[in-house]
Amino acid sequence: MAAGIEDVARAAGVSTATVSRALRDLPNVTPSTRDRVRTAAAELGYVASPSAASLASGRTRAIGLISPYVNRWYFSNVIEGAERTLRSQGFDVLLYTFDGRRRDGRPRLDAGVLRRRVDGVLVVGLPLGEDEIGGLLALGHPLVCIGWGGYGQVTVRLDDRATARAATQHLVSLGHRRIAHITGAPDDDAPSSPPVERAAGWRQALADAGIVADPALEAYGHFDVEGGRESMRDLLARVPDVTAVFASSDEMAMGAILALREAGRRVPDDVSVIGVDGHDLGELVGLTTMAQPAAMQGAMAARLVLDMIDGRSPERTTVVGTVLVDRGSTGPAPARPA
């Protein structure tokens, strides 16, 4: 019969509570006692039960990860980076997703589904209402946001406004003045959210160049390929003299390129296109982009939530930079728009 914790306690001459603390490297156990317990456990072949350790410590060794999507480039890469880091530290991931494809809005977050099931929470690219943040905080566990961090929460994110300004300034430097912007959805209005900040960066770059941001040049692409395609079709119908497009994601930018090809517009000869992300397929279509390290953001956020579980207080905001990667979908403004 396999040895139990009581057997280890008798062999080491300590209580079962001390055995538990020693084997989990908790404080208030002297080095000599810790060594004696480990020696006894090894000689008896005792292996602590993860479930028993969780009950003893009050921890689940699991992190809740909330995301509106799992199949889009940014979200899948962030999730992969976070999960890899958490598993390397012995933590499981409990994934909570929404039907992100709905165009009529998402359901409200019910934080109660995570109660007594996790030791911390990561929220990926999902702007939440103040009441939803309050519900998560009421769980009593550390909370880290990735890609958005309203209401003063610990956050790992881009400088979305600076990224959008850099993308738009790249187009301005090539001589473009009719520069469209493809953003998320009409209800993407949460403070400090990527769509809001990137739209502001686009307008600011135009203003810096003395260009008026024509409302007709802004379209909603819902952060997917088909949305980018539809919005580009609408832009061509409304503003046929458009010569450049800044899309807030690479997937929308790819959709815009498809629509331009359908319309007989050459990229970049007639219309230049730039996105944000660094999508794996961007190189195949020659998409110029503001590349971001999505997996690294997931890993950074995972380390932060583990630090908070251990009682450390991290910086409130960690800003990750982007890099302009020119793959050929942007070029000089045409002498005469198509």
C-alpha positions as CSV (number, residue, x, y, z in Angstrom):
1,M,0.0,0.0,0.0
2,A,1.3,3.5,-0.9
3,A,2.6,5.6,1.9
4,G,0.5,8.4,3.2
5,I,1.3,11.8,4.7
6,E,0.8,10.3,8.2
7,D,3.6,7.8,7.4
8,V,5.9,10.6,6.3
9,A,5.1,12.6,9.5
10,R,5.9,9.6,11.7
11,A,9.2,8.9,9.9
12,A,10.3,12.5,10.1
13,G,9.0,13.0,13.7
14,V,6.8,16.0,12.7
15,S,3.1,16.8,12.3
16,T,1.2,16.2,9.0
17,A,0.8,20.0,8.7
18,T,4.6,20.4,8.8
19,V,5.0,17.7,6.1
20,S,2.5,19.6,4.0
21,R,4.3,22.9,4.5
22,A,7.7,21.5,3.9
23,L,6.8,19.7,0.7
24,R,5.2,22.9,-0.7
25,D,8.1,25.1,0.2
26,L,6.0,27.3,2.5
27,P,7.6,29.5,5.2
28,N,8.0,28.7,8.9
29,V,9.7,25.4,8.3
30,T,13.4,25.2,9.3
31,P,15.9,24.0,6.6
32,S,16.8,20.9,8.7
33,T,13.2,20.0,9.1
34,R,12.4,20.5,5.4
35,D,15.4,18.2,4.5
36,R,14.2,15.6,7.0
37,V,10.7,15.6,5.6
38,R,11.9,15.4,2.0
39,T,14.2,12.5,2.8
40,A,11.4,10.6,4.6
41,A,9.0,11.2,1.7
42,A,11.6,10.0,-0.9
43,E,12.4,6.9,1.1
44,L,8.7,6.0,1.5
45,G,7.9,6.9,-2.1
46,Y,5.3,9.4,-1.0
47,V,3.9,11.7,-3.7
48,A,1.6,14.5,-2.6
49,S,-1.9,14.5,-4.2
50,P,-2.4,17.8,-6.2
51,S,-6.1,17.8,-5.1
52,A,-5.1,17.4,-1.5
53,A,-2.5,20.1,-1.7
54,S,-5.1,22.4,-3.2
55,L,-7.5,21.7,-0.4
56,A,-4.8,22.3,2.2
57,S,-3.7,25.5,0.7
58,G,-7.0,26.8,-0.4
59,R,-5.7,27.2,-3.9
60,T,-6.9,25.6,-7.1
61,R,-3.7,25.9,-9.2
62,A,-5.9,27.2,-12.0
63,I,-6.1,30.6,-13.7
64,G,-9.3,31.8,-15.4
65,L,-8.7,33.2,-18.9
66,I,-11.6,35.2,-20.4
67,S,-11.5,35.9,-24.1
68,P,-14.2,36.8,-26.7
69,Y,-12.4,34.7,-29.4
70,V,-10.0,31.7,-29.6
71,N,-9.6,31.5,-33.4
72,R,-8.4,35.0,-34.3
73,W,-4.7,35.6,-34.6
74,Y,-4.2,38.1,-31.7
75,F,-6.3,36.2,-29.2
76,S,-5.0,32.7,-30.0
77,N,-1.4,33.9,-29.7
78,V,-2.0,35.7,-26.4
79,I,-3.8,32.6,-25.1
80,E,-0.9,30.3,-26.2
81,G,1.7,32.5,-24.6
82,A,-0.2,32.7,-21.3
83,E,-1.0,29.0,-21.2
84,R,2.6,27.9,-21.9
85,T,3.9,30.1,-19.1
86,L,1.2,29.0,-16.6
87,R,1.7,25.3,-17.3
88,S,5.4,25.6,-16.8
89,Q,4.6,26.8,-13.3
90,G,2.2,24.0,-12.6
91,F,-1.0,26.0,-13.2
92,D,-4.0,24.9,-15.4
93,V,-6.0,27.3,-17.5
94,L,-9.8,27.6,-17.3
95,L,-11.0,29.2,-20.6
96,Y,-14.1,31.3,-20.6
97,T,-15.3,32.5,-24.0
98,F,-18.1,34.4,-25.6
99,D,-19.8,34.1,-29.0
100,G,-17.6,36.9,-30.4
101,R,-19.1,36.6,-33.8
102,R,-22.4,38.2,-32.8
103,R,-22.8,41.7,-34.3
104,D,-25.6,42.6,-31.9
105,G,-23.4,42.8,-28.9
106,R,-22.1,40.2,-26.4
107,P,-23.8,38.9,-23.3
108,R,-22.7,40.3,-19.9
109,L,-19.9,38.6,-18.1
110,D,-21.0,36.4,-15.2
111,A,-18.0,36.3,-12.8
112,G,-19.8,33.8,-10.6
113,V,-18.9,30.9,-13.0
114,L,-15.3,31.3,-11.8
115,R,-16.0,31.3,-8.1
116,R,-13.9,28.8,-6.1
117,R,-12.5,27.5,-9.4
118,V,-9.5,29.8,-10.0
119,D,-6.6,31.6,-8.1
120,G,-6.4,34.5,-10.6
121,V,-8.0,35.9,-13.8
122,L,-6.7,37.1,-17.1
123,V,-8.9,39.1,-19.5
124,V,-7.8,39.1,-23.1
125,G,-8.7,42.0,-25.4
126,L,-12.2,42.4,-23.9
127,P,-13.3,45.8,-22.7
128,L,-15.5,45.3,-19.7
129,G,-18.0,47.5,-18.0
130,E,-17.2,48.8,-14.5
131,D,-19.8,46.5,-13.0
132,E,-18.2,43.5,-14.7
133,I,-14.8,44.5,-13.4
134,G,-16.4,44.8,-10.0
135,G,-17.8,41.3,-10.2
136,L,-14.3,39.9,-11.1
137,L,-12.7,41.8,-8.2
138,A,-15.3,40.5,-5.8
139,L,-13.9,37.0,-6.4
140,G,-11.0,38.2,-4.3
141,H,-8.3,37.0,-6.7
142,P,-5.7,38.9,-8.7
143,L,-6.9,40.3,-12.1
144,V,-4.7,41.2,-15.1
145,C,-6.0,42.7,-18.4
146,I,-4.3,42.1,-21.7
147,G,-4.9,44.6,-24.6
148,W,-7.2,46.8,-22.5
149,G,-7.2,47.8,-18.9
150,G,-9.8,50.3,-17.8
151,Y,-10.6,51.3,-14.3
152,G,-7.0,51.1,-13.0
153,Q,-6.4,47.4,-13.3
154,V,-3.0,45.8,-13.9
155,T,-2.6,45.7,-17.7
156,V,-0.3,44.5,-20.5
157,R,-1.1,46.4,-23.7
158,L,0.1,48.3,-26.7
159,D,0.3,52.1,-26.9
160,D,-2.6,51.9,-29.4
161,R,-2.7,55.6,-30.1
162,A,1.0,55.8,-30.9
163,T,0.8,52.7,-33.1
164,A,-2.1,54.2,-35.1
165,R,-0.3,57.5,-35.5
166,A,2.9,55.7,-36.7
167,A,0.9,53.7,-39.3
168,T,-1.0,56.8,-40.5
169,Q,2.2,58.9,-40.6
170,H,3.8,56.2,-42.8
171,L,1.0,56.7,-45.3
172,V,1.2,60.5,-45.0
173,S,5.0,60.3,-45.7
174,L,4.2,58.5,-48.9
175,G,2.1,61.5,-50.1
176,H,-1.3,60.1,-49.3
177,R,-4.1,62.5,-48.2
178,R,-7.2,60.5,-48.7
179,I,-6.5,58.0,-45.9
180,A,-9.4,55.8,-44.7
181,H,-9.6,54.0,-41.4
182,I,-11.2,50.6,-40.9
183,T,-12.1,50.1,-37.2
184,G,-14.0,47.6,-35.1
185,A,-17.8,48.0,-34.4
186,P,-20.1,51.0,-33.8
187,D,-20.4,50.0,-30.1
188,D,-16.6,49.8,-29.5
189,D,-16.7,52.9,-27.3
190,A,-15.1,51.7,-24.0
191,P,-12.6,54.2,-22.7
192,S,-9.0,53.3,-23.6
193,S,-10.1,50.4,-25.7
194,P,-7.9,49.6,-28.8
195,P,-10.6,50.7,-31.4
196,V,-11.1,54.0,-29.6
197,E,-7.4,54.7,-29.2
198,R,-6.4,53.6,-32.7
199,A,-9.1,55.8,-34.2
200,A,-7.8,58.7,-32.1
201,G,-4.3,58.1,-33.3
202,W,-5.5,58.1,-37.0
203,R,-7.2,61.4,-36.5
204,Q,-4.2,62.9,-34.7
205,A,-1.8,61.9,-37.4
206,L,-4.1,63.5,-40.0
207,A,-4.4,66.7,-38.0
208,D,-0.6,66.8,-37.5
209,A,-0.3,66.8,-41.3
210,G,-3.0,69.4,-41.8
211,I,-5.5,66.9,-43.2
212,V,-9.2,66.9,-42.1
213,A,-10.5,63.5,-41.0
214,D,-13.5,63.1,-43.2
215,P,-16.1,61.0,-41.4
216,A,-16.9,59.3,-44.7
217,L,-13.4,57.8,-44.6
218,E,-14.1,55.7,-41.5
219,A,-15.7,52.3,-41.7
220,Y,-16.5,49.4,-39.4
221,G,-14.8,46.0,-40.1
222,H,-15.6,44.1,-36.9
223,F,-11.9,42.9,-36.7
224,D,-12.3,40.0,-39.1
225,V,-11.5,39.4,-42.8
226,E,-15.0,39.5,-44.1
227,G,-15.8,42.7,-42.2
228,G,-12.7,44.3,-43.7
229,R,-13.8,43.2,-47.1
230,E,-17.3,44.6,-46.7
231,S,-16.1,47.9,-45.2
232,M,-13.7,48.4,-48.1
233,R,-16.5,47.9,-50.6
234,D,-18.5,50.5,-48.8
235,L,-15.5,52.9,-48.7
236,L,-15.0,52.5,-52.5
237,A,-18.7,53.3,-53.1
238,R,-18.6,56.4,-50.8
239,V,-15.2,57.8,-51.4
240,P,-13.8,56.4,-54.7
241,D,-10.8,58.7,-54.5
242,V,-9.4,57.0,-51.4
243,T,-5.7,56.2,-52.0
244,A,-4.7,54.6,-48.7
245,V,-6.2,52.5,-45.8
246,F,-5.1,52.1,-42.2
247,A,-6.9,49.0,-40.8
248,S,-6.9,48.4,-37.0
249,S,-6.0,44.7,-37.5
250,D,-4.2,42.6,-40.1
251,E,-7.3,40.5,-40.7
252,M,-9.4,43.5,-41.7
253,A,-6.5,44.7,-43.8
254,M,-6.4,41.4,-45.7
255,G,-10.2,41.7,-46.3
256,A,-9.6,45.2,-47.6
257,I,-7.0,43.9,-50.1
258,L,-9.5,41.3,-51.3
259,A,-12.1,43.9,-51.9
260,L,-9.7,46.2,-53.8
261,R,-8.6,43.3,-56.0
262,E,-12.3,42.5,-56.8
263,A,-12.8,46.2,-57.7
264,G,-9.8,46.2,-60.0
265,R,-7.7,48.4,-57.8
266,R,-4.0,47.6,-57.6
267,V,-2.2,47.4,-54.2
268,P,-0.2,49.5,-53.6
269,D,-0.2,51.3,-57.1
270,D,-3.8,52.6,-56.7
271,V,-4.5,52.1,-53.0
272,S,-2.0,51.4,-50.1
273,V,-3.0,49.3,-47.2
274,I,-1.4,48.9,-43.7
275,G,-2.6,46.9,-40.7
276,V,-1.8,46.1,-37.1
277,D,-0.6,42.8,-35.6
278,G,2.0,40.9,-37.5
279,H,-0.3,38.1,-38.6
280,D,1.4,34.9,-39.7
281,L,-0.3,35.1,-43.1
282,G,0.7,38.7,-43.6
283,E,3.9,37.7,-45.4
284,L,2.0,35.6,-47.9
285,V,-0.1,38.6,-49.0
286,G,2.7,41.1,-48.7
287,L,0.9,43.1,-46.0
288,T,2.7,46.0,-44.4
289,T,1.9,46.1,-40.7
290,M,2.6,47.4,-37.3
291,A,3.8,44.1,-35.8
292,Q,3.2,43.4,-32.1
293,P,4.5,40.4,-29.9
294,A,1.1,38.9,-29.0
295,A,2.4,35.7,-27.4
296,M,4.9,37.6,-25.3
297,Q,2.0,39.8,-24.0
298,G,0.2,36.6,-22.8
299,A,3.4,35.3,-21.2
300,M,4.0,38.7,-19.4
301,A,0.5,38.8,-18.1
302,A,0.7,35.2,-16.8
303,R,3.9,36.1,-14.9
304,L,2.2,39.2,-13.4
305,V,-0.8,37.3,-12.2
306,L,1.5,34.6,-10.6
307,D,3.5,37.4,-8.9
308,M,0.3,38.9,-7.5
309,I,-0.8,35.5,-6.2
310,D,2.5,35.3,-4.4
311,G,1.9,38.7,-2.8
312,R,4.0,41.0,-5.0
313,S,2.7,44.3,-6.4
314,P,3.5,44.8,-10.0
315,E,3.4,48.0,-12.1
316,R,-0.1,49.0,-13.1
317,T,0.6,49.2,-16.8
318,T,3.2,47.4,-19.0
319,V,3.4,48.9,-22.4
320,V,4.6,46.8,-25.3
321,G,6.0,48.4,-28.5
322,T,5.2,47.8,-32.2
323,V,7.5,47.7,-35.2
324,L,6.7,48.9,-38.7
325,V,7.2,45.9,-41.1
326,D,7.1,47.0,-44.7
327,R,6.1,44.1,-47.0
328,G,5.1,46.0,-50.0
329,S,1.4,46.8,-49.6
330,T,2.1,50.5,-49.1
331,G,3.6,52.8,-51.7
332,P,3.6,56.4,-53.0
333,A,0.3,58.1,-53.6
334,P,-0.8,57.8,-57.2
335,A,-0.6,61.0,-59.3
336,R,-4.3,60.7,-60.1
337,P,-6.5,58.6,-57.9
338,A,-8.3,55.7,-59.7
